[in-house]
């Protein structure tokens, strides 16, 4: 399978390396110093829990042109970068499938209109990590937590989707399919923004946050405000596990459970790296969600308070 990964950040690099190691022909789109380092050293991954290190050489390209032919293009940029790269992607009409692995708060209609809904797969990554010197410290999320998730805008043939899923599974990624990715992505923003915004209270020290019960309780209030926004807008909370976990567990118990989460190494791997490196994306997603709240005419005092902690620069 000939694959282009459009975006050479943490997420794109993890998927590019793993897909290449599984036997696919993989290129990664990178520019500037990042491109130079990738050409010279390859993608260096170090598994965060067992410290296993791998070095994978992939072809590095500086652009996507209309005549490029790929079986799959994987878009792995930040949510606030999507609109700027869409025209570039839309000009290429030869890619059979274009997989978007990122937060898309504004909805998937813009993508479908520009790129062609018949070849779009909407997804979300199931990995986490951060840069540490020349390597990327990373881990792949288990299926019961947050697997790589796919859905389509236009119904594509089952063989096409099955083939795509197998490519990712063969590369070591647990995969699930959701038939309402627009709702899935909006639900994800409703709970992930309060979690990441709460981290900024402690300068992204999850272990300190785990001891601050009052701030964790504020985070739970913000998540539930977000769910009220989505319910008011008739957007179904999905997957159901998220609805039941954050919406139905008694608040005192839920606060305790989340304190345990913040005290874990897994929280550091799957959340802290992104929060430190991408406050611009967190702010963009938060601002977009606030527009949903305004449309729903739902007050969100807890969410507003948490979002005031989002910094203007990388930590």
KATACOR-V265802 format. One record per helix or strand. SS is the DSSP state (H for helix, E for strand). FROM is the first residue (numbers start at 1). TO is the last residue. If there is no record, write none. Layout:
[[SS	FROM	TO] [SS	FROM	TO]]
//
This chain:
[[E	2	6] [H	10	21] [E	25	29] [H	32	41] [E	43	47] [E	53	56] [E	59	61] [E	72	75] [H	79	90] [E	97	101] [H	109	119] [E	120	124] [E	127	132] [E	135	140] [H	143	146] [E	148	152] [H	158	170] [E	175	177] [H	181	201] [H	206	209] [H	213	232] [H	240	248] [H	251	262] [H	265	277] [H	279	296] [H	301	307]]
//
